[in-house]
Amino acid sequence: MSGAFGFTVSHAFAEARPDSWTSLQSVLPLARPETSSGTQLEKITSGEYVAGFFVSAAPAYPVVDKSGGLLAISFLDDGTVVLPRGVGIAAKAPHPATSKLFMDFVLSQEGQRAVAEGGLTSYRDGVATGDGLHTYQELVQAVGQANIILAKYAKVPDAEVKSFTGKWNGLLGR
């Protein structure tokens, strides 16, 4: 396993659903890891792969929309990992007032619509979906709040990373 996104999503899933290792023991030996969701989507669309998992929705939605029905997204109703996108103000920002105005915009109705138009999932209630726009509430409706796994912004200790990736890669046969 390589890459922060892949580790974060896989680790969050396995940590929230420890029993998932039984299923992963069946699936991972058949899997070929990729370094990005884009590469994974290209190989699925071309027919090289029949499916993928833990694919980021941001690059997937446009590919699905352009696939003419060839490709679809399914959310795991026993645990869909959500990796929140962070936004913040640097401690030494040269223009903190401007940064605060930007934060206000991003969190506003208009800003959340812009987030969705940019291909990410809007978190704020009341943002209209359709026309390729997606919301967190749409995901909750699809899988249920109890089946949302929020990935945390927290450093995972090196020993835990090593243990997890060793177990994961061992199931891949690497």
RAPEMO-V862755 format. One line per field, one symbol per residue. ss: DSSP state (h for helix, s for strand, l for the rest). psi: psi as a letter, one per 20 degrees, with the letter a starting at -180 (. if undefined). A space follows every 10 residues. Layout:
ss=???
psi=???
This chain:
ss=lllhhhhhhh hhhhhhlllh hhhhhhhhhh llllllhhhh hhhhhhllll llllllhhhh hhhhhhllll llllllllls ssllllllll lllllhhhhh hhhhhhhlhh hhhhhhhlll lsllllllls llslshhhhh hhhlhhhsss lllllllhhh hhhhhhhhhh hhll
psi=pqpggggggg ggghghmhii hghhhhghii qoqriqhggg hghghiihqi rrqkpphghg ghgghiikih qqpppojjnp ppnqpqprpq hkphmhghgh ggggghirgg ghghgghjir pqhpqjppar kjpqqhhggg hhiqhijpoo pqnqppqghh gggghggghh hik.
